[in-house]
Amino acid sequence: MSVFHDEIEIEDFEYDEDTETYYFPCPCGDKFAITKDDLENGEEVATCPSCSLIVRVIYDKVRKPKFGHLALLFFHVSLSDLMLFALIFRRRLRAESL
């Protein structure tokens, strides 16, 4: 059984796109690290290369990235606006044809 220094949400980590690695400051001055592949494979322990501390990473694989939610919201709003526009346009066409 591992003894974790802390439990930290993945959103609190800093992400490096070049290495596809998440980093979080360690009390020793270095950084805890865990890769994107590790997370996708179910790993939940971020290690520090300079000391023996480890942290448990709180990560929900079902949850989409933050930008994914924004894109979905944007699409939903845009689709709703488009449907409203189509309804208004259709009513105007009917009114003009009468």
VEXKOLKE-982852 format. One record per residue (C-alpha): residue in one letter; x negated, y negated, z negated; chain; residue number from 1. Coordinates in steps of 0.05 Angstrom, whole numbers, plus 5000, padded with zeros to 4 digits. Example, Ala and Ser with C-alpha at 12.3 -4.5 7.8 and 13.67 -1.06 7.14 Angstrom:
{logu:a c1:4754 c2:5090 c3:4844 voza:A tise:1}
{logu:s c1:4727 c2:5021 c3:4857 voza:A tise:2}
This chain:
{logu:m c1:5000 c2:5000 c3:5000 voza:A tise:1}
{logu:s c1:4973 c2:4932 c3:5020 voza:A tise:2}
{logu:v c1:4972 c2:4872 c3:4975 voza:A tise:3}
{logu:f c1:4989 c2:4811 c3:5015 voza:A tise:4}
{logu:h c1:4962 c2:4743 c3:4997 voza:A tise:5}
{logu:d c1:5027 c2:4714 c3:5024 voza:A tise:6}
{logu:e c1:5085 c2:4724 c3:5072 voza:A tise:7}
{logu:i c1:5087 c2:4673 c3:5128 voza:A tise:8}
{logu:e c1:5137 c2:4661 c3:5184 voza:A tise:9}
{logu:i c1:5109 c2:4665 c3:5254 voza:A tise:10}
{logu:e c1:5135 c2:4595 c3:5268 voza:A tise:11}
{logu:d c1:5085 c2:4568 c3:5217 voza:A tise:12}
{logu:f c1:5026 c2:4597 c3:5256 voza:A tise:13}
{logu:e c1:4989 c2:4558 c3:5310 voza:A tise:14}
{logu:y c1:4990 c2:4593 c3:5378 voza:A tise:15}
{logu:d c1:4931 c2:4594 c3:5425 voza:A tise:16}
{logu:e c1:4956 c2:4608 c3:5496 voza:A tise:17}
{logu:d c1:4886 c2:4624 c3:5523 voza:A tise:18}
{logu:t c1:4875 c2:4682 c3:5474 voza:A tise:19}
{logu:e c1:4949 c2:4696 c3:5461 voza:A tise:20}
{logu:t c1:4933 c2:4695 c3:5387 voza:A tise:21}
{logu:y c1:4969 c2:4664 c3:5328 voza:A tise:22}
{logu:y c1:4927 c2:4630 c3:5274 voza:A tise:23}
{logu:f c1:4942 c2:4606 c3:5204 voza:A tise:24}
{logu:p c1:4893 c2:4573 c3:5155 voza:A tise:25}
{logu:c c1:4862 c2:4619 c3:5103 voza:A tise:26}
{logu:p c1:4843 c2:4592 c3:5034 voza:A tise:27}
{logu:c c1:4770 c2:4612 c3:5049 voza:A tise:28}
{logu:g c1:4767 c2:4560 c3:5104 voza:A tise:29}
{logu:d c1:4773 c2:4607 c3:5163 voza:A tise:30}
{logu:k c1:4839 c2:4628 c3:5196 voza:A tise:31}
{logu:f c1:4884 c2:4689 c3:5193 voza:A tise:32}
{logu:a c1:4895 c2:4717 c3:5263 voza:A tise:33}
{logu:i c1:4944 c2:4763 c3:5297 voza:A tise:34}
{logu:t c1:4953 c2:4773 c3:5372 voza:A tise:35}
{logu:k c1:5017 c2:4770 c3:5412 voza:A tise:36}
{logu:d c1:5007 c2:4843 c3:5433 voza:A tise:37}
{logu:d c1:4999 c2:4864 c3:5360 voza:A tise:38}
{logu:l c1:5066 c2:4831 c3:5343 voza:A tise:39}
{logu:e c1:5101 c2:4863 c3:5402 voza:A tise:40}
{logu:n c1:5074 c2:4930 c3:5380 voza:A tise:41}
{logu:g c1:5104 c2:4922 c3:5310 voza:A tise:42}
{logu:e c1:5042 c2:4899 c3:5273 voza:A tise:43}
{logu:e c1:5058 c2:4851 c3:5216 voza:A tise:44}
{logu:v c1:4991 c2:4840 c3:5183 voza:A tise:45}
{logu:a c1:4947 c2:4780 c3:5200 voza:A tise:46}
{logu:t c1:4875 c2:4787 c3:5177 voza:A tise:47}
{logu:c c1:4820 c2:4737 c3:5162 voza:A tise:48}
{logu:p c1:4753 c2:4753 c3:5194 voza:A tise:49}
{logu:s c1:4714 c2:4719 c3:5137 voza:A tise:50}
{logu:c c1:4746 c2:4749 c3:5075 voza:A tise:51}
{logu:s c1:4789 c2:4807 c3:5052 voza:A tise:52}
{logu:l c1:4855 c2:4769 c3:5048 voza:A tise:53}
{logu:i c1:4914 c2:4790 c3:5091 voza:A tise:54}
{logu:v c1:4983 c2:4761 c3:5101 voza:A tise:55}
{logu:r c1:5048 c2:4792 c3:5123 voza:A tise:56}
{logu:v c1:5076 c2:4759 c3:5185 voza:A tise:57}
{logu:i c1:5151 c2:4749 c3:5186 voza:A tise:58}
{logu:y c1:5170 c2:4761 c3:5258 voza:A tise:59}
{logu:d c1:5236 c2:4782 c3:5289 voza:A tise:60}
{logu:k c1:5226 c2:4813 c3:5358 voza:A tise:61}
{logu:v c1:5299 c2:4802 c3:5375 voza:A tise:62}
{logu:r c1:5292 c2:4727 c3:5365 voza:A tise:63}
{logu:k c1:5275 c2:4689 c3:5428 voza:A tise:64}
{logu:p c1:5222 c2:4635 c3:5430 voza:A tise:65}
{logu:k c1:5246 c2:4566 c3:5411 voza:A tise:66}
{logu:f c1:5243 c2:4540 c3:5482 voza:A tise:67}
{logu:g c1:5286 c2:4598 c3:5504 voza:A tise:68}
{logu:h c1:5341 c2:4575 c3:5458 voza:A tise:69}
{logu:l c1:5335 c2:4504 c3:5484 voza:A tise:70}
{logu:a c1:5337 c2:4528 c3:5556 voza:A tise:71}
{logu:l c1:5399 c2:4570 c3:5541 voza:A tise:72}
{logu:l c1:5432 c2:4511 c3:5507 voza:A tise:73}
{logu:f c1:5414 c2:4466 c3:5565 voza:A tise:74}
{logu:f c1:5442 c2:4516 c3:5615 voza:A tise:75}
{logu:h c1:5505 c2:4524 c3:5574 voza:A tise:76}
{logu:v c1:5517 c2:4449 c3:5571 voza:A tise:77}
{logu:s c1:5501 c2:4441 c3:5644 voza:A tise:78}
{logu:l c1:5547 c2:4497 c3:5663 voza:A tise:79}
{logu:s c1:5603 c2:4467 c3:5620 voza:A tise:80}
{logu:d c1:5592 c2:4399 c3:5652 voza:A tise:81}
{logu:l c1:5594 c2:4430 c3:5721 voza:A tise:82}
{logu:m c1:5659 c2:4466 c3:5706 voza:A tise:83}
{logu:l c1:5690 c2:4402 c3:5680 voza:A tise:84}
{logu:f c1:5667 c2:4364 c3:5741 voza:A tise:85}
{logu:a c1:5697 c2:4418 c3:5787 voza:A tise:86}
{logu:l c1:5763 c2:4414 c3:5750 voza:A tise:87}
{logu:i c1:5766 c2:4338 c3:5756 voza:A tise:88}
{logu:f c1:5746 c2:4340 c3:5829 voza:A tise:89}
{logu:r c1:5799 c2:4393 c3:5844 voza:A tise:90}
{logu:r c1:5853 c2:4350 c3:5811 voza:A tise:91}
{logu:r c1:5831 c2:4289 c3:5851 voza:A tise:92}
{logu:l c1:5834 c2:4328 c3:5916 voza:A tise:93}
{logu:r c1:5904 c2:4352 c3:5899 voza:A tise:94}
{logu:a c1:5927 c2:4282 c3:5882 voza:A tise:95}
{logu:e c1:5899 c2:4254 c3:5947 voza:A tise:96}
{logu:s c1:5932 c2:4308 c3:5989 voza:A tise:97}
{logu:l c1:6001 c2:4293 c3:5960 voza:A tise:98}
